[in-house]
Amino acid sequence: MGDIVVLVKAALNPETIRSRPDGTVDIDAMSLKISDIDRNAVEEANRLKSALGGKVYSITILTWGPVAKRSKDLKMAVQEALAKGVDEAYILADDEIVPGDPVTTASAIVGIIKKEGLNPDLILAGEATIDGFTGQIAGRVAAKLGLPYVSFARKIEVKDGKIVAERDLEDYLETVEAPLPAVVSVTREINQPRPPTLLQIRRASKKPQKTLKAADVEGLVKPKRVIEELRVVAVKRKQIIIEGDTLEEIADKLIDYLVKEGVLQL
């Protein structure tokens, strides 16, 4: 088997979300981290590398700027992927393409693959990222490269020049196969990502990394999306206190309230 490319995004960390007094999200105050499901993709790439040989390359497109402010978080996300088994990393970080969109990101990934002469047998990605959750990137990359695309894979086997994948379609599971090279997006259920060891973390800093600018990539589509504002969902509690002398009385009052609110029907 040949090489593997795994897509790794430095995504907005939902655990650091901050809102302004008017309810809008302060994106600049949020940190970045490697997207959760991308960790599963990296883990699966590392497993396949161990079983089938080849090298693992990661490609990261910075979609949240400015670059100078995000450089530390970006570096940490890429370093984590390298520590988890990626052999070499490619990063596109340029203020010209932030904030990005799926069209821009997919064109950048394809442009890097072609520019660097990568010829992977398999391109792996998480089914979606934790900030955008469009689920479009892997499919767009496959379409641009003219490769078969398998989505929502929860199990992967490679044999006889083909990929056999078990897809999770919520209501049922489906087993499909496709010739290599192919693009596959994986779900959280495909594996349990392992934390890197101290030795792996130390070795990661010595692995090759190449940072590119927008001008270095042919076929890059500049972003057209404009984010005017993001808002947090405000939840207001009614703060109703139910009191009673017995549990039965409290339960009856609770049921009456739920019926009044339309939650229950008697």
C-alpha positions as a Markdown table, in Angstrom:
| # | Residue | x | y | z |
|---|---|---|---|---|
| 1 | Met | 0.0 | 0.0 | 0.0 |
| 2 | Gly | 1.1 | 3.5 | -0.7 |
| 3 | Asp | 0.9 | 6.6 | 1.5 |
| 4 | Ile | -1.9 | 8.0 | 3.5 |
| 5 | Val | -3.0 | 11.6 | 3.8 |
| 6 | Val | -5.1 | 12.6 | 6.8 |
| 7 | Leu | -6.9 | 15.9 | 7.1 |
| 8 | Val | -6.4 | 17.7 | 10.4 |
| 9 | Lys | -8.2 | 20.9 | 11.3 |
| 10 | Ala | -7.3 | 23.4 | 14.0 |
| 11 | Ala | -11.0 | 24.1 | 15.0 |
| 12 | Leu | -12.6 | 26.5 | 17.3 |
| 13 | Asn | -12.7 | 24.9 | 20.8 |
| 14 | Pro | -16.3 | 24.9 | 22.0 |
| 15 | Glu | -15.1 | 24.7 | 25.6 |
| 16 | Thr | -13.7 | 28.2 | 25.3 |
| 17 | Ile | -16.8 | 29.9 | 23.8 |
| 18 | Arg | -17.3 | 33.4 | 25.0 |
| 19 | Ser | -20.2 | 35.7 | 24.4 |
| 20 | Arg | -20.4 | 39.5 | 24.5 |
| 21 | Pro | -23.1 | 41.4 | 26.4 |
| 22 | Asp | -25.2 | 41.5 | 23.2 |
| 23 | Gly | -25.2 | 37.7 | 22.9 |
| 24 | Thr | -22.8 | 37.5 | 19.9 |
| 25 | Val | -19.9 | 35.1 | 20.0 |
| 26 | Asp | -16.4 | 36.6 | 20.6 |
| 27 | Ile | -14.5 | 34.3 | 18.1 |
| 28 | Asp | -11.2 | 36.1 | 18.8 |
| 29 | Ala | -11.4 | 35.0 | 22.4 |
| 30 | Met | -11.8 | 31.4 | 21.5 |
| 31 | Ser | -8.8 | 29.1 | 21.3 |
| 32 | Leu | -8.2 | 26.4 | 18.6 |
| 33 | Lys | -7.6 | 22.7 | 19.1 |
| 34 | Ile | -7.4 | 19.7 | 16.8 |
| 35 | Ser | -11.0 | 18.8 | 15.8 |
| 36 | Asp | -12.2 | 15.8 | 17.9 |
| 37 | Ile | -13.1 | 13.5 | 15.0 |
| 38 | Asp | -9.9 | 14.3 | 13.2 |
| 39 | Arg | -8.2 | 12.5 | 16.2 |
| 40 | Asn | -10.0 | 9.4 | 15.1 |
| 41 | Ala | -8.9 | 9.9 | 11.5 |
| 42 | Val | -5.2 | 10.2 | 12.7 |
| 43 | Glu | -5.5 | 7.1 | 14.9 |
| 44 | Glu | -6.9 | 5.1 | 12.0 |
| 45 | Ala | -4.2 | 6.4 | 9.6 |
| 46 | Asn | -1.6 | 5.3 | 12.1 |
| 47 | Arg | -3.2 | 1.8 | 12.4 |
| 48 | Leu | -3.3 | 1.3 | 8.7 |
| 49 | Lys | 0.3 | 2.5 | 8.4 |
| 50 | Ser | 1.4 | 0.0 | 10.9 |
| 51 | Ala | -0.4 | -2.8 | 9.2 |
| 52 | Leu | 0.2 | -1.9 | 5.6 |
| 53 | Gly | 3.3 | 0.3 | 5.4 |
| 54 | Gly | 3.7 | 3.7 | 3.7 |
| 55 | Lys | 3.9 | 7.1 | 5.3 |
| 56 | Val | 1.2 | 9.3 | 6.8 |
| 57 | Tyr | 1.1 | 13.0 | 5.7 |
| 58 | Ser | -1.3 | 15.5 | 7.4 |
| 59 | Ile | -2.7 | 18.6 | 5.7 |
| 60 | Thr | -4.0 | 21.5 | 7.8 |
| 61 | Ile | -5.7 | 24.6 | 6.4 |
| 62 | Leu | -6.0 | 27.4 | 8.9 |
| 63 | Thr | -9.6 | 28.8 | 8.7 |
| 64 | Trp | -9.6 | 31.1 | 11.7 |
| 65 | Gly | -7.4 | 34.1 | 11.8 |
| 66 | Pro | -5.5 | 36.3 | 12.1 |
| 67 | Val | -2.6 | 34.0 | 11.5 |
| 68 | Ala | -0.3 | 35.8 | 14.0 |
| 69 | Lys | -2.8 | 35.4 | 16.8 |
| 70 | Arg | -3.6 | 31.7 | 16.0 |
| 71 | Ser | 0.0 | 30.5 | 15.3 |
| 72 | Lys | 0.5 | 29.0 | 18.8 |
| 73 | Asp | -2.8 | 27.0 | 18.7 |
| 74 | Leu | -2.2 | 26.0 | 15.1 |
| 75 | Lys | 1.3 | 24.7 | 16.0 |
| 76 | Met | -0.1 | 22.7 | 19.0 |
| 77 | Ala | -2.8 | 21.0 | 16.8 |
| 78 | Val | -0.2 | 20.0 | 14.2 |
| 79 | Gln | 2.2 | 18.9 | 16.8 |
| 80 | Glu | -0.5 | 16.7 | 18.3 |
| 81 | Ala | -1.1 | 15.0 | 15.0 |
| 82 | Leu | 2.7 | 14.4 | 14.5 |
| 83 | Ala | 3.0 | 13.0 | 18.0 |
| 84 | Lys | 0.1 | 10.6 | 17.2 |
| 85 | Gly | 1.9 | 9.0 | 14.3 |
| 86 | Val | 1.9 | 11.5 | 11.3 |
| 87 | Asp | 5.2 | 11.5 | 9.6 |
| 88 | Glu | 5.1 | 14.8 | 7.9 |
| 89 | Ala | 2.8 | 17.9 | 8.0 |
| 90 | Tyr | 1.8 | 20.5 | 5.5 |
| 91 | Ile | 0.1 | 23.7 | 6.7 |
| 92 | Leu | -1.5 | 26.5 | 4.8 |
| 93 | Ala | -1.8 | 29.6 | 6.9 |
| 94 | Asp | -2.6 | 32.8 | 5.2 |
| 95 | Asp | -4.8 | 35.8 | 6.3 |
| 96 | Glu | -6.1 | 36.0 | 2.7 |
| 97 | Ile | -8.2 | 32.9 | 3.1 |
| 98 | Val | -9.6 | 33.4 | 6.7 |
| 99 | Pro | -12.3 | 32.9 | 7.7 |
| 100 | Gly | -12.4 | 30.0 | 5.2 |
| 101 | Asp | -15.3 | 28.0 | 3.8 |
| 102 | Pro | -15.7 | 24.4 | 2.5 |
| 103 | Val | -15.0 | 25.4 | -1.1 |
| 104 | Thr | -11.8 | 27.2 | -0.2 |
| 105 | Thr | -10.6 | 24.5 | 2.2 |
| 106 | Ala | -11.2 | 21.7 | -0.3 |
| 107 | Ser | -9.4 | 23.6 | -3.1 |
| 108 | Ala | -6.4 | 24.3 | -0.8 |
| 109 | Ile | -6.1 | 20.6 | 0.2 |
| 110 | Val | -6.2 | 19.4 | -3.4 |
| 111 | Gly | -3.7 | 22.2 | -4.4 |
| 112 | Ile | -1.2 | 21.1 | -1.7 |
| 113 | Ile | -1.5 | 17.4 | -2.7 |
| 114 | Lys | -0.8 | 18.3 | -6.3 |
| 115 | Lys | 2.0 | 20.8 | -5.6 |
| 116 | Glu | 3.9 | 18.5 | -3.2 |
| 117 | Gly | 3.5 | 15.5 | -5.5 |
| 118 | Leu | 1.7 | 13.5 | -3.0 |
| 119 | Asn | 0.2 | 10.3 | -4.4 |
| 120 | Pro | -1.8 | 8.8 | -1.5 |
| 121 | Asp | -3.7 | 5.5 | -1.8 |
| 122 | Leu | -6.0 | 6.7 | 0.9 |
| 123 | Ile | -7.2 | 10.1 | 2.2 |
| 124 | Leu | -8.8 | 10.1 | 5.6 |
| 125 | Ala | -10.9 | 12.8 | 7.3 |
| 126 | Gly | -13.3 | 13.1 | 10.2 |
| 127 | Glu | -16.9 | 13.0 | 9.2 |
| 128 | Ala | -17.2 | 16.6 | 10.2 |
| 129 | Thr | -15.4 | 19.2 | 12.3 |
| 130 | Ile | -16.5 | 20.4 | 15.7 |
| 131 | Asp | -16.9 | 24.0 | 14.7 |
| 132 | Gly | -18.4 | 24.0 | 11.1 |
| 133 | Phe | -19.9 | 20.5 | 11.0 |
| 134 | Thr | -20.7 | 20.8 | 7.3 |
| 135 | Gly | -19.4 | 17.4 | 6.5 |
| 136 | Gln | -18.5 | 18.6 | 3.0 |
| 137 | Ile | -14.7 | 18.7 | 2.9 |
| 138 | Ala | -13.9 | 15.0 | 2.3 |
| 139 | Gly | -16.5 | 14.7 | -0.4 |
| 140 | Arg | -15.4 | 17.9 | -2.1 |
| 141 | Val | -11.8 | 16.7 | -2.1 |
| 142 | Ala | -12.8 | 13.4 | -3.6 |
| 143 | Ala | -14.8 | 15.1 | -6.3 |
| 144 | Lys | -11.9 | 17.4 | -7.3 |
| 145 | Leu | -9.5 | 14.5 | -7.4 |
| 146 | Gly | -12.0 | 12.2 | -9.2 |
| 147 | Leu | -11.7 | 9.6 | -6.5 |
| 148 | Pro | -14.3 | 7.2 | -5.0 |
| 149 | Tyr | -15.7 | 8.6 | -1.7 |
| 150 | Val | -16.9 | 6.6 | 1.3 |
| 151 | Ser | -18.5 | 8.5 | 4.1 |
| 152 | Phe | -19.4 | 7.7 | 7.8 |
| 153 | Ala | -17.0 | 4.7 | 8.0 |
| 154 | Arg | -16.9 | 3.0 | 11.4 |
| 155 | Lys | -14.7 | 0.2 | 10.3 |
| 156 | Ile | -12.1 | 0.0 | 7.5 |
| 157 | Glu | -10.2 | -2.9 | 6.0 |
| 158 | Val | -7.8 | -2.7 | 3.0 |
| 159 | Lys | -7.2 | -5.8 | 0.9 |
| 160 | Asp | -6.5 | -6.7 | -2.7 |
| 161 | Gly | -6.3 | -3.0 | -3.8 |
| 162 | Lys | -9.7 | -2.2 | -2.4 |
| 163 | Ile | -11.1 | -0.6 | 0.7 |
| 164 | Val | -13.9 | -2.4 | 2.5 |
| 165 | Ala | -15.8 | -0.1 | 4.9 |
| 166 | Glu | -18.7 | -0.5 | 7.3 |
| 167 | Arg | -20.8 | 2.7 | 7.1 |
| 168 | Asp | -22.9 | 3.9 | 10.0 |
| 169 | Leu | -26.2 | 5.3 | 8.5 |
| 170 | Glu | -27.9 | 5.7 | 12.0 |
| 171 | Asp | -30.8 | 3.4 | 11.2 |
| 172 | Tyr | -28.7 | 0.6 | 9.8 |
| 173 | Leu | -25.1 | -0.4 | 8.9 |
| 174 | Glu | -23.9 | -0.8 | 5.3 |
| 175 | Thr | -20.8 | -2.5 | 4.0 |
| 176 | Val | -19.3 | -1.1 | 0.8 |
| 177 | Glu | -16.1 | -1.5 | -1.1 |
| 178 | Ala | -14.2 | 0.8 | -3.4 |
| 179 | Pro | -11.0 | 0.7 | -5.4 |
| 180 | Leu | -7.9 | 2.5 | -4.2 |
| 181 | Pro | -7.0 | 5.3 | -4.2 |
| 182 | Ala | -10.1 | 6.6 | -2.3 |
| 183 | Val | -11.3 | 9.2 | 0.1 |
| 184 | Val | -12.9 | 8.1 | 3.4 |
| 185 | Ser | -14.5 | 10.1 | 6.2 |
| 186 | Val | -14.7 | 8.3 | 9.6 |
| 187 | Thr | -17.0 | 8.5 | 12.6 |
| 188 | Arg | -16.1 | 8.6 | 16.3 |
| 189 | Glu | -16.9 | 4.9 | 16.6 |
| 190 | Ile | -14.1 | 3.7 | 14.4 |
| 191 | Asn | -11.6 | 3.7 | 17.2 |
| 192 | Gln | -10.5 | 5.1 | 20.6 |
| 193 | Pro | -7.7 | 7.7 | 20.0 |
| 194 | Arg | -4.7 | 7.0 | 22.3 |
| 195 | Pro | -2.8 | 9.9 | 23.9 |
| 196 | Pro | 0.7 | 10.2 | 22.7 |
| 197 | Thr | 3.6 | 9.1 | 24.9 |
| 198 | Leu | 6.2 | 11.5 | 26.2 |
| 199 | Leu | 8.7 | 10.0 | 23.7 |
| 200 | Gln | 6.3 | 10.5 | 20.8 |
| 201 | Ile | 5.7 | 14.1 | 21.9 |
| 202 | Arg | 9.5 | 14.8 | 21.9 |
| 203 | Arg | 10.0 | 13.2 | 18.5 |
| 204 | Ala | 7.2 | 15.2 | 17.0 |
| 205 | Ser | 9.1 | 18.5 | 17.1 |
| 206 | Lys | 11.8 | 16.9 | 14.9 |
| 207 | Lys | 9.4 | 15.7 | 12.1 |
| 208 | Pro | 9.2 | 17.7 | 8.9 |
| 209 | Gln | 6.7 | 20.5 | 8.6 |
| 210 | Lys | 6.1 | 22.8 | 5.7 |
| 211 | Thr | 4.1 | 26.0 | 5.9 |
| 212 | Leu | 2.7 | 27.4 | 2.7 |
| 213 | Lys | 1.0 | 30.7 | 1.7 |
| 214 | Ala | -2.0 | 31.2 | -0.5 |
| 215 | Ala | 0.2 | 32.2 | -3.4 |
| 216 | Asp | 2.0 | 28.9 | -3.3 |
| 217 | Val | -1.1 | 26.9 | -4.1 |
| 218 | Glu | -2.5 | 26.7 | -7.6 |
| 219 | Gly | -6.3 | 26.4 | -8.0 |
| 220 | Leu | -7.0 | 28.0 | -4.7 |
| 221 | Val | -10.5 | 29.4 | -4.5 |
| 222 | Lys | -10.7 | 32.5 | -2.4 |
| 223 | Pro | -13.4 | 32.5 | 0.3 |
| 224 | Lys | -16.7 | 34.1 | -0.6 |
| 225 | Arg | -18.5 | 33.5 | 2.7 |
| 226 | Val | -18.8 | 36.5 | 5.0 |
| 227 | Ile | -19.5 | 35.8 | 8.7 |
| 228 | Glu | -21.5 | 38.8 | 10.0 |
| 229 | Glu | -22.1 | 37.4 | 13.5 |
| 230 | Leu | -22.5 | 34.3 | 15.5 |
| 231 | Arg | -24.8 | 34.1 | 18.5 |
| 232 | Val | -25.0 | 31.9 | 21.5 |
| 233 | Val | -28.3 | 30.2 | 22.2 |
| 234 | Ala | -29.8 | 31.8 | 25.3 |
| 235 | Val | -31.7 | 29.5 | 27.6 |
| 236 | Lys | -33.9 | 31.0 | 30.3 |
| 237 | Arg | -35.1 | 28.8 | 33.1 |
| 238 | Lys | -38.5 | 29.3 | 34.6 |
| 239 | Gln | -37.2 | 28.5 | 38.1 |
| 240 | Ile | -40.4 | 27.0 | 39.4 |
| 241 | Ile | -40.1 | 25.5 | 42.8 |
| 242 | Ile | -42.5 | 22.7 | 43.7 |
| 243 | Glu | -43.3 | 22.1 | 47.3 |
| 244 | Gly | -45.4 | 19.6 | 49.2 |
| 245 | Asp | -45.8 | 17.7 | 52.4 |
| 246 | Thr | -45.4 | 14.3 | 50.7 |
| 247 | Leu | -43.7 | 12.9 | 47.6 |
| 248 | Glu | -47.1 | 12.0 | 46.1 |
| 249 | Glu | -48.3 | 15.7 | 46.5 |
| 250 | Ile | -45.1 | 17.0 | 44.9 |
| 251 | Ala | -45.4 | 14.5 | 42.0 |
| 252 | Asp | -49.1 | 15.5 | 41.4 |
| 253 | Lys | -48.1 | 19.2 | 41.3 |
| 254 | Leu | -45.2 | 18.4 | 38.9 |
| 255 | Ile | -47.6 | 16.6 | 36.6 |
| 256 | Asp | -50.0 | 19.5 | 36.7 |
| 257 | Tyr | -47.3 | 21.9 | 35.7 |
| 258 | Leu | -46.1 | 19.7 | 32.9 |
| 259 | Val | -49.6 | 19.3 | 31.6 |
| 260 | Lys | -50.1 | 23.1 | 31.8 |
| 261 | Glu | -46.9 | 23.6 | 29.8 |
| 262 | Gly | -47.9 | 21.1 | 27.2 |
| 263 | Val | -45.1 | 18.7 | 28.0 |
| 264 | Leu | -47.6 | 15.9 | 29.1 |
| 265 | Gln | -51.1 | 15.1 | 28.0 |
| 266 | Leu | -53.5 | 13.3 | 30.2 |
